[in-house]
Amino acid sequence: MKEKVVRVISEFNNELKLQGFKAFQIEDDSQDTRTYSRKEFYKICLTTGESKIHYADKTYEQEGTILFFGNPHIPYSWETISSTYVGYTILFSADFFKNSERSESLQQSSFFKIGGTPVLKITAEQRDFLNTIFQKIIVEQESDYVYKDELIRNYMSLIIHESLKMEPAENYEHNKNASTRLTSVFLELLERQFPIESAQHPLQLRTAQHYAQHLHVHINYLNRAVKEVTGKPTTAHITERIMTEAKALLHHTDWSIAEIAYALGFEYPTYFNHFFKKATGTNPKSFRLDEV
């Protein structure tokens, strides 16, 4: 039986987390473009094939060569239509690019924003040029050159600047209901914050404002969309999900109330107690004892 590509990708997951950067070639297998967890890393892909990409409130149908920019804070899904998919992928953390003077321009560019253009249509001439740059990056990451990280950042900046000169892709179709799509994105992002696996890594997104900032939309726009589609405010969804996690932690872990409070993003246990009692009518300690 042919081995799955997932095994190949998993081999460099730990290395990527340590170094904050990894580039690799996609060779005749579409799985490379969609099996990697995108929660922590930015992504730049140069791919050739037929695909459909759902990103924030847009759907992009592409055939041929495209350049794709993925933001770890904006959920997306990638449907591969053609039987083969080839190209290159770069994965990098925000910290990897922070050492560069161009980091702000990169991460604040329209390519990485929810209202921007994450997909660019690439001509054959542009593909040949970009292929060369991606190949240089892959070769350089394996070299012993002491300044290779800075050289790689320069190559990445070159990709960005070449992209900025290109016309944005126009052959996307808007979701019939933008509110529905944005709500779907919000709910997926909300769910991705859980489960809480360690008290040392507390919940980061706790308010509607936090989610709006990460999705690069105005808080009022997010609230209107979520209320229109679900009938409930954004805050209600967040509260319900945090409460579900709180009950699970109280029931299934031996963490102290203070540890659970911290893990769920509360600065003080008293804040968590008030939050829990307001939602359930009882305090966390009593709830835990009742469940035993």
Summary of the structure (lengths in Angstrom):
residues: 292
radius of gyration: 21.5
end to end distance: 47.5
largest distance: 68.0
contacts: 863
relative contact order: 0.10
helix: 50%
strand: 18%
